[in-house]
Structure formats: structure tokens, C-alpha cells
Amino acid sequence: MSRMIFVNLPVADLERSMAFYEALGFTNNPHFTDETAACMVLSETIHVMLLTHAKWRTFTDRPIPPSDSSEFMLALSCESRAAVDAMNETAGANGGTADINPRQDHGFMYSCALADPDGHVWESFWMDPAAIPPNVT
């Protein structure tokens, strides 16, 4: 069995966040969804758990970062440069913020960053491993 990742995110408005992630291509897993949480599935191994602030606080006493902070940046690979652009545009059109950082184009890798409605930062990227120059880190 492949290892899986479940990214847990505190959200202010569960329905709005579910709609945002559905627009990006995630699907809802109703077995792990109720009025306090939603499991949004991108692939067999990538899941995002959207948790209301009240639900989040049952897991940790640590404060929820403000929406204008960057507690982390999740990088998600895309099939092409066009798919990177499409994801960024879709985010901006569905309650998120597109282009929160300048786009990066290194020839072999192309990326842009977006934020979901709660300010969680995602970087969509495309990379051609065969075109990576030697000694690039």
C-alpha cells in the first residue's frame, strides 16, 4: 500500500472551502465529511482535511495563524505549464487569490503560488526532470 498524506487545514467557512477545492479538481469523500470537517481527495494518496475552527481546536491548542501569514507552502505538481496557469486562474475565480508571489520560470520548472480562501498557500508547478541542468538544487 502506498503511503498517503492528509493535509489538515483550519477553515473559517467549510462550505466555501469545499467549493473552492472542488473547483480545483478535488472530490469530496462523504465518509469523512460532516458539519465540522470535509475530506477533499485529489488522488489515492493526497487528501486535504478541511476543519472548522472549532474542530481544529479539538486537535491542538496552538493558535490558528492569521490568513495573511504563511505557515507553509504546499507544492502540487501539474501535468503541464498550461495546467499550472489553469489552476492559478481557477483559484482566483473561485474565492482564492492567484499569483500571491511572482511566477517562477526556470525553463525546466515553472510555478506560481496561490492562496485558498483562508490564506493557505499552494504552489502549483510543472517540471521536466530530463531538462534539469547539472548541479541544480
C-alpha positions as CSV (number, residue, x, y, z in Angstrom):
1,M,0.0,0.0,0.0
2,S,1.3,3.5,-0.9
3,R,1.8,6.0,1.9
4,M,-0.9,8.7,2.0
5,I,-0.8,12.3,3.1
6,F,-3.7,14.0,4.8
7,V,-3.1,17.8,5.0
8,N,-5.3,19.3,7.8
9,L,-6.3,22.9,7.3
10,P,-8.4,25.1,9.6
11,V,-11.1,27.0,7.6
12,A,-13.5,29.8,8.5
13,D,-16.3,28.7,6.2
14,L,-16.5,24.9,5.4
15,E,-18.9,25.2,2.5
16,R,-16.9,27.9,0.8
17,S,-13.7,26.0,1.2
18,M,-15.3,22.8,-0.1
19,A,-16.5,24.7,-3.2
20,F,-13.0,26.2,-3.7
21,Y,-11.3,22.8,-3.6
22,E,-13.9,21.2,-5.8
23,A,-13.2,23.9,-8.4
24,L,-9.5,22.9,-8.3
25,G,-10.4,19.3,-9.1
26,F,-10.7,17.7,-5.6
27,T,-13.6,15.5,-4.9
28,N,-15.4,15.1,-1.6
29,N,-15.2,11.9,0.4
30,P,-18.6,11.8,2.3
31,H,-17.4,9.1,4.7
32,F,-15.1,11.6,6.4
33,T,-17.3,14.7,6.0
34,D,-19.8,16.2,8.4
35,E,-20.8,19.7,9.5
36,T,-17.3,20.2,11.2
37,A,-15.0,18.7,8.6
38,A,-14.6,17.7,5.0
39,C,-12.2,15.3,3.3
40,M,-11.3,16.5,-0.1
41,V,-9.5,14.0,-2.3
42,L,-7.0,14.8,-5.1
43,S,-5.7,11.3,-5.7
44,E,-5.5,8.0,-4.0
45,T,-2.6,9.3,-1.9
46,I,-3.4,13.0,-1.4
47,H,-6.2,14.2,0.8
48,V,-7.0,17.6,2.3
49,M,-9.0,17.7,5.6
50,L,-10.9,21.0,5.9
51,L,-11.6,21.5,9.6
52,T,-13.8,24.2,11.1
53,H,-12.0,26.3,13.7
54,A,-13.9,24.5,16.4
55,K,-13.0,21.1,15.1
56,W,-9.3,22.2,14.6
57,R,-9.2,23.2,18.3
58,T,-10.0,19.6,19.3
59,F,-6.7,18.6,17.8
60,T,-4.4,21.3,19.1
61,D,-4.2,24.3,21.4
62,R,-1.8,26.1,19.1
63,P,-3.3,29.3,17.6
64,I,-4.7,29.3,14.1
65,P,-2.4,31.6,12.0
66,P,-4.0,34.7,10.5
67,S,-5.0,34.4,6.9
68,D,-2.2,36.8,5.8
69,S,0.6,34.7,7.2
70,S,2.4,31.8,5.5
71,E,2.8,28.9,7.9
72,F,3.8,26.7,5.0
73,M,3.6,26.3,1.2
74,L,2.3,23.1,-0.2
75,A,3.7,22.3,-3.6
76,L,1.5,20.3,-6.0
77,S,2.7,19.0,-9.4
78,C,0.8,19.6,-12.6
79,E,1.0,17.9,-15.9
80,S,2.0,21.0,-17.9
81,R,2.7,24.7,-17.8
82,A,-0.9,25.3,-19.1
83,A,-2.2,23.2,-16.1
84,V,-0.2,25.4,-13.7
85,D,-1.8,28.5,-15.3
86,A,-5.2,27.0,-15.3
87,M,-5.0,26.0,-11.6
88,N,-3.9,29.5,-10.7
89,E,-6.7,31.1,-12.7
90,T,-9.3,28.7,-11.2
91,A,-8.2,29.6,-7.7
92,G,-8.6,33.3,-8.4
93,A,-12.0,32.8,-9.9
94,N,-13.3,30.7,-7.0
95,G,-12.6,32.7,-3.9
96,G,-8.9,32.3,-3.6
97,T,-6.0,34.6,-4.5
98,A,-4.0,34.0,-7.7
99,D,-0.4,35.0,-8.1
100,I,0.4,35.8,-4.5
101,N,4.1,35.5,-5.4
102,P,5.9,36.3,-8.7
103,R,5.7,33.3,-11.2
104,Q,9.0,31.4,-11.5
105,D,10.2,30.1,-14.8
106,H,13.5,28.2,-14.8
107,G,13.0,26.5,-18.2
108,F,12.9,23.0,-16.7
109,M,10.5,24.1,-14.0
110,Y,7.6,26.6,-14.0
111,S,5.5,27.5,-10.9
112,C,3.1,30.0,-9.4
113,A,1.6,30.4,-6.0
114,L,-2.0,30.9,-4.9
115,A,-3.9,31.1,-1.7
116,D,-7.1,29.4,-0.8
117,P,-10.0,31.5,0.8
118,D,-8.3,31.1,4.3
119,G,-4.9,32.1,3.1
120,H,-3.3,28.7,2.9
121,V,-0.6,28.8,0.3
122,W,-0.3,26.3,-2.5
123,E,2.3,26.4,-5.3
124,S,1.4,24.6,-8.5
125,F,4.4,23.6,-10.6
126,W,5.4,21.7,-13.7
127,M,8.8,20.2,-14.0
128,D,10.7,18.3,-16.8
129,P,13.2,16.2,-14.9
130,A,15.1,15.4,-18.2
131,A,15.8,19.1,-18.7
132,I,17.2,19.9,-15.3
133,P,20.7,21.3,-15.7
134,P,23.5,19.6,-13.7
135,N,24.2,20.9,-10.2
136,V,20.8,22.5,-9.7
137,T,19.4,22.2,-6.2
